[in-house]
Amino acid sequence: MAFAGHLAQESPPPDESAFAQSIADRLKAKIVKENPTGIMRRDAHPKMHGVVRAEFIVEPDLPADLRIGIFKEPKTYPAWIRFSNQSNRISPDSKPDIRGMAIKLMGVPGEKLLDEERDEQTQDFILISTPVFVTKDVEEFDGLLKAMESGIVAQLWFYLTHLRMTRNVLKALKKFGNPLQVRYFSTTPYLWGDTAVKYSAIPRASATDPIPKPAGDDFLRRAMVRQLEAGDARFDFAVQRRTDAGTMPIEDPGKEWSEAASPYRKVASIVIPRQSFDSERQREFGENLSFTPWHSLPEHRPLGGVNRARKLVYAFISTFRHQKNDAPRREPTSWEIPE
C-alpha cells in the first residue's frame, strides 16, 4: 500500500492541454451542427428529466478522516439537482443510455477554485449512472470524438482497437424506470485531505419502478413527477477513499476502484422533498444552469486528466451556449427561480 502522501498525486501528460482544446473545439462544432435553430443545447446531457429542489444534509459525528471541506460539521445546504440523459441527441427514454445527476449546493462559504467565480457560494457534484468513465484519458476521449465525426467505418475501427473502452460503453448503456431510483457515481477522483475519493449517490428506494408498456418517449420525467407528487425521494451521499495507488488510479477513470478494498462511506443525506417541478419556467431555469466539478472549494479539488480537461471544456461550452441563447450565466443563491 502506498504512503498517504502519494495518494492524491496527479501525473499530467505533457500534451494533455492540446487534446483538451481539441475536445472543446470538436464539441462546439458538434452542438452548432445539431442545433441549427432554437436554443443551443448542451453537448452532453441535453435531455433534462427535471431540475428539483433538494436538501443536502451533512451527517453529524463523522469520524475525523471524513470531516473535510463542506463535511467538517453538520449542516444542511439547499440544493438544485438536475436529472438527465447523457446522449448528445434527445432520444426516447426507452433507449439504453447513461443517466446523469448534477448537484449544486448553495450557501457554501469560502473562496472557490475558478478565478472568475471565486466568490460564488456554490459547490457542484457531477455524477452518472456508471462507476467508470468510458475512456482512460483525455487523448482517448479526443480520439473517440474524432472517430464519431468520421463515419461508421472509423467508429467501428476505433471501438475494435480500444476494447476496454468498448466494454465500458456497453456496460454503461442501460435502461431505468425512474431517475430517482438510480445509483450514481462521480467516476473521477477528487481531493480529500491527503488522499483522493470518488463520490456516489445511493438511492434509498424500497422498490424500483418498472419500465412502462408502452413506454413513450418521456416516461422518466413522468416517473419523477409521479413520485414527487406522492412524497419525498432520498439518497445517501457517500465517499470511497483511495487506499492503494497501484489498483486505484488517479489518471485513469476508466478503471473501477474496488468497493471490497475500500467501501463507500456515507457522509450526507440528500432529501428531495415532495414538490411540483415540471413547469415551463422551471425547465427553462434548468436549461440555463451550468454545472462543473470546478465549482468547488479547494478542499474538494477535481483530480486527474478528465477533470483537468473539464475545467477548460465546460467553461468554453457553457460560455458559448449562454451567449448564443442570450441567457445570463450566473450561479443561483436560493430556491427562488430568477425572473
Disulfide bonds with the S-S distance in Angstrom:
none
